[in-house]
Amino acid sequence: MPVCRRKVTIVGAGNVGATAAQRIAEAGVADVCLIDVVEGLPQGKALDLAEAAPLQHHDQVMVGTNDYTDTTESDVVVVTAGLARQPGMTRDDLLLQNAQIVRGVVAKAVHYSPDSILIIVTNPLDAMVHVALETSGFPRERVIGMAGVLDSSRFRAFIAQDLGVSSSDVSAFVLGGHGDTMVPLPRHSTVAGIPLPELMKPERIEALVERTRNGGAEIVSLLKSGSAFYAPASSVLHMVDSILNDRKRVLPCAVLLRGEYGVDDVVVGVPVVLGAAGIERIIEVSLTADEQKALQASAGSVRSLVETIGKATTA
Ligand SMILES: NC(=O)c1ccc[n+]([C@@H]2O[C@H](COP(=O)([O-])OP(=O)(O)OC[C@H]3O[C@@H](n4cnc5c(N)ncnc54)[C@H](O)[C@@H]3O)[C@@H](O)[C@H]2O)c1
């Protein structure tokens, strides 16, 4: 069989980026190019990961760099570059600063990898997907936000712990924005095919939904500095693997909607078929009036962030 080496560039060699690099290499999915603005950081982490390769039994090439020419012809570019909120910063400060970072890194990355698929991780996630879409000029099928895979994994973990069953048998369905505005659909969440409402009381489901919505904040408050990265990195691996191995997994991803779910021109998390072409299909299910209202609210909050970025850019 001909050997085809695949290449993933990860922009941002911080917690999520470096851990995603480790997961992708150790799963044998692709060679990894880790790039960051900080000199030495991506080089040091890539070297450390390369030195673990003999013990982890993989042969993926690991490159650390500050130079975008090294990212040339990447199949997938994962964007994790950005700032975390610091004391004294408003949400809008973070929004505008990360929008500027994402704009800059996407412009450089797509110059060297014009046929790549972009996976955006930087927060605020849905708004950053808008920035990446606009900057890259790529079709919506190739600009995909990572949030739903993480949110649904958190929900699955909590359901499995609560019921004392394997998380592999739990399947969770979430729609909407990342975090606060997530719209979980318990009636489409199952344990080995059994709808969740048949196994859990509504109050218990609501408690787990609430914990999932606050999943990021719960970890931030425990860590004191920094935010979650193991589960986010695993979520990135799942998406990269489905794309590069054309698995056509059905995963919740943030994508620009054009009328689907009654939402137009806003990035929202919905279930999609993820394969070699990126988003190959958006799966639509019918929603109750309450679910539709929650999804519209989620889309509305993303739209207002995008408008804030637009005003700052034209000011
Ligand atoms: N979508 C999600 O579900 C999800 C989950 C976890 C984290 N995040 C977000 O991902 C981002 C990264 O999180 P982290 O924990 O890895 O943060 P981190 O601070 O550990 O890493 C961020 C890295 O980005 C780098 N960076 C900053 N500006 C850059 C630029 N212009 N070019 C290249 N690199 C640049 C920094 O030097 C740093 O190494 C944050 O915005 C965080 O909120 C999103």
The ligand as a MOL file (V3000), in Angstrom:
LIG
                    3D

  0  0  0     0  0            999 V3000
M  V30 BEGIN CTAB
M  V30 COUNTS 44 48 0 0 0
M  V30 BEGIN ATOM
M  V30 1 N -13.2620 25.5040 22.0000 0
M  V30 2 C -13.0760 24.9150 23.1630 0
M  V30 3 O -13.8510 24.0660 23.5680 0
M  V30 4 C -11.8740 25.2850 23.9930 0
M  V30 5 C -11.4340 24.4460 25.0220 0
M  V30 6 C -10.2860 24.8050 25.7270 0
M  V30 7 C -9.6050 25.9860 25.4130 0
M  V30 8 N -10.0810 26.7820 24.4320 0 CHG=1
M  V30 9 C -9.4030 28.0280 24.0520 0
M  V30 10 O -8.2180 27.6710 23.3510 0
M  V30 11 C -7.2650 28.7110 23.4950 0
M  V30 12 C -5.9380 28.1330 23.9600 0
M  V30 13 O -6.0660 27.5920 25.2660 0
M  V30 14 P -4.7600 27.0640 26.0310 0
M  V30 15 O -5.2150 26.5470 27.3360 0
M  V30 16 O -3.9420 26.2210 25.1300 0 CHG=-1
M  V30 17 O -4.0010 28.4580 26.2600 0
M  V30 18 P -2.4300 28.6710 26.4710 0
M  V30 19 O -2.2740 30.0500 27.0220 0
M  V30 20 O -1.8440 27.5210 27.1990 0
M  V30 21 O -1.8460 28.6420 24.9690 0
M  V30 22 C -2.0880 29.6290 24.0260 0
M  V30 23 C -0.8430 29.7320 23.1610 0
M  V30 24 O -1.1210 30.6150 22.0710 0
M  V30 25 C 0.0890 31.2860 21.7840 0
M  V30 26 N -0.1400 32.4690 20.9690 0
M  V30 27 C -0.6500 33.6790 21.3450 0
M  V30 28 N -0.6780 34.4950 20.2750 0
M  V30 29 C -0.1850 33.8060 19.2190 0
M  V30 30 C 0.0270 34.1030 17.8590 0
M  V30 31 N -0.2690 35.3120 17.3660 0
M  V30 32 N 0.5550 33.1530 17.0630 0
M  V30 33 C 0.8530 31.9140 17.5500 0
M  V30 34 N 0.6800 31.5690 18.8440 0
M  V30 35 C 0.1540 32.5070 19.6560 0
M  V30 36 C 0.6560 31.6060 23.1590 0
M  V30 37 O 2.0490 31.9300 23.0840 0
M  V30 38 C 0.3820 30.2980 23.8920 0
M  V30 39 O 1.4720 29.4090 23.7970 0
M  V30 40 C -7.9040 29.7410 24.4560 0
M  V30 41 O -8.5330 30.7590 23.7010 0
M  V30 42 C -8.9370 28.9100 25.1870 0
M  V30 43 O -9.9810 29.7130 25.7110 0
M  V30 44 C -11.1960 26.4660 23.7190 0
M  V30 END ATOM
M  V30 BEGIN BOND
M  V30 1 1 1 2
M  V30 2 2 2 3
M  V30 3 1 2 4
M  V30 4 1 4 5
M  V30 5 2 4 44
M  V30 6 2 5 6
M  V30 7 1 6 7
M  V30 8 2 7 8
M  V30 9 1 8 9
M  V30 10 1 8 44
M  V30 11 1 9 10
M  V30 12 1 9 42
M  V30 13 1 10 11
M  V30 14 1 11 12
M  V30 15 1 11 40
M  V30 16 1 12 13
M  V30 17 1 13 14
M  V30 18 2 14 15
M  V30 19 1 14 16
M  V30 20 1 14 17
M  V30 21 1 17 18
M  V30 22 2 18 19
M  V30 23 1 18 20
M  V30 24 1 18 21
M  V30 25 1 21 22
M  V30 26 1 22 23
M  V30 27 1 23 24
M  V30 28 1 23 38
M  V30 29 1 24 25
M  V30 30 1 25 26
M  V30 31 1 25 36
M  V30 32 1 26 27
M  V30 33 1 26 35
M  V30 34 2 27 28
M  V30 35 1 28 29
M  V30 36 1 29 30
M  V30 37 2 29 35
M  V30 38 1 30 31
M  V30 39 2 30 32
M  V30 40 1 32 33
M  V30 41 2 33 34
M  V30 42 1 34 35
M  V30 43 1 36 37
M  V30 44 1 36 38
M  V30 45 1 38 39
M  V30 46 1 40 41
M  V30 47 1 40 42
M  V30 48 1 42 43
M  V30 END BOND
M  V30 END CTAB
M  END
